[in-house]
Amino acid sequence: MSHPPIFLFDFDGVIITQKALEYTALIYLRDTFFKWRNTEGVRLIDFARLFEESDSKNKLVAFKRINKVYKPFIPSIWRRNIFFIKFRHMYPKYEKYEILKPNLESILTHLKKRGILLGIVSNTSKKRLIYFRNKLNLDRFFSVFISRDDTPFRKPNPYPIITALMKIKKSFNYSINRDNVYYIGDLPADIECAKNAEINSIALLSGHGTRRGLEQSNPTFLLQDIKNIIEIEQFKKFLLD
């Protein structure tokens, strides 16, 4: 059967703000114990994302990844290990304060009422996604949730999006039309993932990506904020009637 538009969302920076990670990065970047190098011009969120994307529920794997990505910033391996332990211990304490991004709840409510099927596809851990799924009652909006633990590959590999579409196809008996599927993200890797999955992409400037980076990634649509989605021509009649 044909299906309504399918909107798949990135999570961090699109659904929630990631203030906990940014705050933790700020605290430790001020700590001279780690003898930081090459941090000039690195944004807090970029620095924090290095940690998030390298972390794993397997501590040995996480240690290996963290040591690799932070080597240019902390030359000493034992200081990197201490950084890993402290950072991993600190930022979850502040995630309880995370909220939905501004304007998002009303837009999600509107999209849901119009019959648009919504999902989340993220590189975050399953445990963390489940935590926020319950905390923010995300099931009232989203029908599918894909974390990094649900697929063998992470974005920008297309597999996470393909996994989400397979779940939707099975649950709703849809014959998926990829021309009618949109992935909404705030980083070039999100746009690349959508392209690799052969679906449309919507880049948000209100997240953590830079305008230059998102423009160069050549998304299908580039929006200042999620509320501007109703300005996309092919959605106007569908969303405004």
Secondary structure, DSSP 8 states (H G I E B T S, - for coil): -----EEEE-SBTTTB--HHHHHHHHHHHT-GGG---S-TT--HHHHHHHHHHH--SSHHHHHHHHHHHTTTT---HHHHHHHHHHHHHHHHHHGGG--B-TTHHHHHHHHHHTT-EEEEE-SS-HHHHHHHHHHTTGGGT-SEEE-GGGSSS-TTSSHHHHHHHHHHHHHH-----GGGEEEEESSHHHHHHHHHTT-EEEEETTSSS-HHHHHHT--SEEESSGGGGGGSHHHHHHHH-
